[in-house]
Amino acid sequence: MSNVSFLGRHRFLIIGGTSKAGTTSVFNYLQGHPRICSAISKETRFFLDADYPLPSQRRCQKDGPEAYQAFFELEGGGGEEKWMLEATPDYLHSPGTARLMRQTMAHVQFVFILREPVSRLLSWYRFGQSMNEVPLKMTFDEYVHAQAGGPGGCSGPARHPAYLALEQGCYSTSLERYLEEFGRALVQIRFYDDLKRDPAAFVRELCGAFHLDPAGLPASSFGVVNMGVQVRNPRLHRNYFEAKEKLRGYVRSRPWVRRMLRGIGHRVDAAYNSMNLTQGEKPAMSPATAEFLRQYYEEEASRLKQLLGMEPPWLARKPPGERAQARVPA
């Protein structure tokens, strides 16, 4: 079998976004299903635009479509009936990715998980600080102001996705590209609210959408992965996080190693958590910033409702800062 035929022969299930909306958890829940062949790296980033500001081992434009096969380990011919699974949250926000996938993949379907934009932005802020990508001394107001174009703000194509989080909370423009290229039937839209409320029901519903028997899911507590935390040493946390991701990739195709390390891993995590993690406090947000964000995302809610034909669950909640005086955050 040639490498090129890999993209035409197999079915691909892509968890394409958004970031900080539970994509890692959903990937982990699904990867143990017998009809799922998960990528060695959860985020291959293979189809991101060539200039998208995230590194990747391989990228389609540089290495060619056939290089995608390197991320999957198939056993004999049994992979033909499986879904090839990966999860790169930034696919949603990469402008040329939908068209590139349409041009190179014959059988592909998508899952996009959307989260209320302000809570997602807060999560990105804390995650960026924990990964040493957002300065610990930067307040949330300053983080928003930097992205809103204030003095000292970040701009240009080279900025890290942590500083794109404000504009990336406007999901409708990005989703529209996928709906135009693939149609509504191939694009599953889900909401973080539902995942958080009942992870087991969320995953069972996804299994139904892709004709997977939920009984094939491994016994799991459906715990949260990549939960937002506050860290004492961001550099140490980033190194620990990256080491764990590499280890997950290694053991994903080696069940016996995974079983052997499972008990050890829990103890190592517990020791690390007590040493470097703390729950911390919810980031402070001024009334002015809350009102700015309410206005910034106000039209997006109606656009999203019109595009999807459904109302996002966060519309039923009271918008933050609705009583504050409107002004750009200082």
C-alpha positions as CSV (number, residue, x, y, z in Angstrom):
1,M,0.0,0.0,0.0
2,S,1.4,3.4,-1.0
3,N,1.6,6.2,1.4
4,V,-0.7,8.3,-0.8
5,S,-3.5,5.7,-0.6
6,F,-3.5,5.9,3.2
7,L,-5.4,9.3,2.9
8,G,-7.9,7.8,0.5
9,R,-8.4,4.4,2.0
10,H,-9.0,5.2,5.7
11,R,-11.6,7.2,7.6
12,F,-10.4,10.1,9.7
13,L,-12.0,11.5,12.8
14,I,-10.6,14.9,13.6
15,I,-11.2,16.7,16.9
16,G,-10.4,20.1,15.5
17,G,-11.1,22.5,18.3
18,T,-11.5,24.7,20.1
19,S,-8.5,24.9,22.5
20,K,-9.3,24.9,26.3
21,A,-12.6,23.1,25.7
22,G,-11.8,19.6,26.7
23,T,-10.3,18.2,23.5
24,T,-7.6,16.3,25.3
25,S,-10.1,14.7,27.6
26,V,-12.3,13.6,24.7
27,F,-9.3,12.3,22.8
28,N,-8.3,10.2,25.8
29,Y,-11.8,8.9,26.3
30,L,-12.1,7.7,22.6
31,Q,-8.7,6.4,22.0
32,G,-9.2,3.1,23.8
33,H,-12.2,2.1,21.7
34,P,-11.3,-1.0,19.5
35,R,-12.5,0.8,16.4
36,I,-10.3,3.8,17.0
37,C,-6.7,4.0,15.9
38,S,-5.3,7.1,17.6
39,A,-2.4,9.2,16.4
40,I,0.9,8.6,18.3
41,S,0.8,12.4,19.0
42,K,-2.6,13.7,20.1
43,E,-1.8,17.0,18.3
44,T,-0.1,16.2,15.0
45,R,-0.6,19.8,13.8
46,F,0.0,18.4,10.4
47,F,-2.6,20.4,8.5
48,L,-2.1,23.7,10.1
49,D,-1.1,26.6,7.8
50,A,2.6,26.7,7.0
51,D,2.9,30.0,8.9
52,Y,0.7,29.1,11.8
53,P,2.7,30.0,15.0
54,L,2.9,26.5,16.5
55,P,5.8,24.0,15.9
56,S,5.1,20.5,14.5
57,Q,7.2,17.5,13.6
58,R,5.8,17.4,10.1
59,R,3.5,19.7,8.1
60,C,1.6,18.9,5.0
61,Q,2.8,21.8,2.9
62,K,6.5,21.0,3.6
63,D,6.5,17.2,3.9
64,G,3.7,16.3,1.5
65,P,0.3,14.6,2.4
66,E,1.8,11.1,2.5
67,A,3.8,12.1,5.6
68,Y,0.6,12.0,7.6
69,Q,0.8,8.2,7.8
70,A,3.8,8.5,10.1
71,F,1.5,9.5,13.0
72,F,-0.4,6.2,12.9
73,E,0.6,2.7,13.7
74,L,-1.7,0.2,12.0
75,E,-1.7,-3.5,12.8
76,G,-1.9,-5.5,9.6
77,G,-5.0,-4.8,7.6
78,G,-7.3,-4.3,10.5
79,G,-7.1,-0.6,10.4
80,E,-9.4,-0.3,7.4
81,E,-12.5,-0.5,9.6
82,K,-11.2,1.9,12.1
83,W,-11.4,5.7,12.5
84,M,-8.0,7.3,12.5
85,L,-8.2,9.8,15.4
86,E,-6.3,12.9,16.2
87,A,-7.0,16.2,18.1
88,T,-5.4,19.4,17.1
89,P,-7.5,22.3,18.6
90,D,-5.9,25.0,16.5
91,Y,-7.3,23.4,13.2
92,L,-10.4,25.4,13.9
93,H,-8.5,28.7,13.9
94,S,-6.0,28.0,11.0
95,P,-7.5,29.8,8.0
96,G,-6.4,27.4,5.2
97,T,-6.8,24.1,7.0
98,A,-10.3,23.3,6.0
99,R,-9.6,23.6,2.3
100,L,-6.3,21.7,2.6
101,M,-8.1,18.8,4.3
102,R,-10.8,18.8,1.6
103,Q,-8.1,18.6,-1.1
104,T,-6.1,15.8,0.6
105,M,-8.5,13.6,2.6
106,A,-11.3,11.6,1.0
107,H,-13.1,10.4,4.1
108,V,-13.0,12.8,7.1
109,Q,-15.4,14.0,9.8
110,F,-14.9,16.6,12.5
111,V,-15.8,17.3,16.1
112,F,-15.6,20.9,17.3
113,I,-16.3,21.6,21.0
114,L,-17.2,25.2,21.8
115,R,-16.9,27.0,25.1
116,E,-18.3,30.2,26.4
117,P,-15.7,32.7,25.1
118,V,-14.9,34.6,28.3
119,S,-14.4,31.5,30.4
120,R,-12.2,30.1,27.6
121,L,-10.2,33.3,27.6
122,L,-9.7,33.1,31.4
123,S,-8.6,29.4,31.0
124,W,-6.1,30.4,28.3
125,Y,-4.7,33.1,30.5
126,R,-4.1,30.6,33.4
127,F,-2.8,27.9,31.1
128,G,-0.5,30.4,29.3
129,Q,1.0,31.4,32.7
130,S,1.4,27.8,33.8
131,M,3.3,27.0,30.5
132,N,5.5,30.1,30.8
133,E,3.9,31.7,27.7
134,V,2.1,34.5,29.6
135,P,4.2,36.4,32.2
136,L,3.1,35.6,35.8
137,K,3.1,39.3,36.6
138,M,0.6,40.1,33.7
139,T,-2.9,40.7,35.0
140,F,-5.9,39.4,33.2
141,D,-6.9,43.0,32.3
142,E,-3.4,43.5,30.8
143,Y,-3.7,40.2,28.9
144,V,-7.0,41.2,27.3
145,H,-5.7,44.7,26.6
146,A,-2.6,43.3,24.9
147,Q,-4.9,41.5,22.5
148,A,-7.2,44.4,22.0
149,G,-4.5,46.5,20.4
150,G,-3.5,48.7,23.3
151,P,0.0,50.1,23.8
152,G,2.5,47.2,24.1
153,G,0.0,44.8,22.6
154,C,1.1,41.8,20.6
155,S,0.5,41.7,16.9
156,G,1.7,40.1,13.7
157,P,1.6,36.5,12.4
158,A,4.4,35.3,14.7
159,R,2.6,35.8,18.0
160,H,1.8,32.8,20.1
161,P,-1.8,31.4,20.1
162,A,-2.0,32.4,23.8
163,Y,-2.2,36.0,22.4
164,L,-4.8,35.0,19.8
165,A,-7.3,33.7,22.3
166,L,-9.5,36.9,22.3
167,E,-10.2,36.9,18.6
168,Q,-10.4,33.1,18.4
169,G,-13.4,33.2,20.7
170,C,-15.4,34.4,17.7
171,Y,-16.1,30.9,16.4
172,S,-18.5,31.6,13.6
173,T,-16.0,32.7,11.0
174,S,-13.8,29.7,11.5
175,L,-16.7,27.2,11.6
176,E,-18.1,28.7,8.4
177,R,-15.0,27.6,6.5
178,Y,-15.5,23.9,7.5
179,L,-19.3,24.0,6.8
180,E,-18.6,25.4,3.3
181,E,-16.0,22.8,2.5
182,F,-17.6,19.7,4.1
183,G,-21.3,20.4,4.8
184,R,-23.1,20.2,8.1
185,A,-23.4,16.4,8.0
186,L,-19.7,15.9,8.4
187,V,-19.2,18.5,11.1
188,Q,-20.3,17.7,14.7
189,I,-20.7,20.7,17.0
190,R,-20.6,20.0,20.7
191,F,-20.5,22.2,23.8
192,Y,-18.1,22.3,26.7
193,D,-21.0,22.8,29.1
194,D,-22.3,19.3,28.2
195,L,-18.9,17.7,28.5
196,K,-18.4,19.2,31.9
197,R,-21.8,18.3,33.2
198,D,-21.8,14.6,32.1
199,P,-18.6,13.4,30.3
200,A,-19.9,9.8,30.0
201,A,-23.1,10.9,28.3
202,F,-21.1,13.3,26.1
203,V,-18.9,10.6,24.8
204,R,-21.7,8.1,24.3
205,E,-23.5,10.6,22.2
206,L,-20.3,11.1,20.1
207,C,-20.0,7.3,19.7
208,G,-23.5,7.2,18.3
209,A,-22.7,10.0,15.8
210,F,-19.9,7.9,14.4
211,H,-21.6,4.5,14.7
212,L,-19.3,3.3,17.5
213,D,-20.6,0.9,20.1
214,P,-20.2,2.7,23.5
215,A,-19.7,-0.7,25.1
216,G,-16.3,-0.7,23.4
217,L,-15.1,2.2,25.6
218,P,-12.6,1.2,28.3
219,A,-13.8,1.5,31.9
220,S,-13.0,5.1,32.8
221,S,-13.7,7.6,35.5
222,F,-14.0,10.2,32.7
223,G,-11.7,12.6,34.6
224,V,-10.7,16.0,33.4
225,V,-7.3,16.2,31.6
226,N,-5.3,19.5,31.4
227,M,-7.4,21.1,34.1
228,G,-6.6,24.7,34.7
229,V,-4.2,25.1,37.6
230,Q,-1.8,27.7,39.1
231,V,1.9,26.7,39.2
232,R,4.8,27.8,41.3
233,N,7.4,27.3,38.6
234,P,6.1,27.6,35.0
235,R,9.3,26.4,33.4
236,L,9.2,23.2,35.4
237,H,5.5,22.7,34.6
238,R,6.1,23.1,30.9
239,N,9.0,20.6,31.0
240,Y,6.8,18.1,33.0
241,F,3.8,18.7,30.6
242,E,5.9,18.1,27.5
243,A,7.6,15.0,29.0
244,K,4.2,13.5,29.8
245,E,3.0,14.1,26.2
246,K,6.0,12.3,24.8
247,L,5.4,9.4,27.2
248,R,1.8,9.2,26.2
249,G,2.8,9.0,22.6
250,Y,5.2,6.2,23.3
251,V,2.8,4.0,25.4
252,R,-0.2,4.6,23.2
253,S,0.8,1.7,21.0
254,R,2.3,-0.3,23.8
255,P,-0.6,-1.4,26.1
256,W,1.7,-3.6,28.3
257,V,3.9,-0.5,29.0
258,R,0.8,1.5,29.8
259,R,-0.4,-1.0,32.3
260,M,3.0,-1.3,33.9
261,L,3.3,2.5,34.3
262,R,-0.3,3.2,35.4
263,G,0.2,2.8,39.1
264,I,3.6,4.5,39.0
265,G,2.2,7.4,37.0
266,H,-0.4,8.2,39.6
267,R,2.2,8.4,42.4
268,V,4.5,10.6,40.3
269,D,1.7,12.9,39.4
270,A,0.6,13.2,43.0
271,A,4.2,14.1,44.1
272,Y,4.6,16.6,41.3
273,N,1.2,18.2,42.0
274,S,2.0,18.7,45.7
275,M,5.3,20.2,44.8
276,N,4.4,22.6,42.0
277,L,0.7,23.0,41.6
278,T,-1.8,25.0,43.6
279,Q,-5.5,25.8,43.1
280,G,-4.8,29.5,43.4
281,E,-7.5,32.1,43.0
282,K,-9.7,32.9,40.1
283,P,-8.1,35.8,38.1
284,A,-9.4,39.2,38.9
285,M,-11.3,41.0,36.2
286,S,-12.2,44.7,36.3
287,P,-15.8,45.8,35.5
288,A,-14.4,47.7,32.5
289,T,-12.8,44.6,31.1
290,A,-15.9,42.5,31.7
291,E,-18.0,45.0,29.8
292,F,-15.5,45.2,27.0
293,L,-15.6,41.4,26.6
294,R,-19.4,41.4,26.7
295,Q,-19.5,43.9,23.9
296,Y,-16.7,42.2,22.0
297,Y,-18.6,38.9,21.9
298,E,-22.1,40.3,21.7
299,E,-22.7,39.9,18.0
300,E,-20.8,36.6,17.8
301,A,-23.5,34.9,19.9
302,S,-26.3,35.7,17.3
303,R,-24.0,34.9,14.4
304,L,-23.3,31.5,15.9
305,K,-26.9,30.8,16.5
306,Q,-27.8,31.7,12.9
307,L,-24.9,29.6,11.5
308,L,-25.6,26.4,13.5
309,G,-29.4,26.7,13.9
310,M,-29.1,26.2,17.6
311,E,-28.5,28.4,20.6
312,P,-25.2,28.0,22.5
313,P,-26.0,27.1,26.1
314,W,-24.1,30.1,27.5
315,L,-26.7,32.5,26.0
316,A,-29.0,31.4,28.8
317,R,-26.6,32.7,31.4
318,K,-26.2,36.3,32.5
319,P,-23.3,37.9,30.6
320,P,-20.4,39.0,32.8
321,G,-20.2,42.7,33.5
322,E,-23.5,43.6,31.9
323,R,-24.0,46.4,34.5
324,A,-20.6,47.9,34.2
325,Q,-19.9,51.1,32.3
326,A,-18.6,50.3,28.8
327,R,-15.0,51.3,27.9
328,V,-11.9,49.7,26.5
329,P,-9.8,48.1,29.3
330,A,-7.0,50.2,30.5
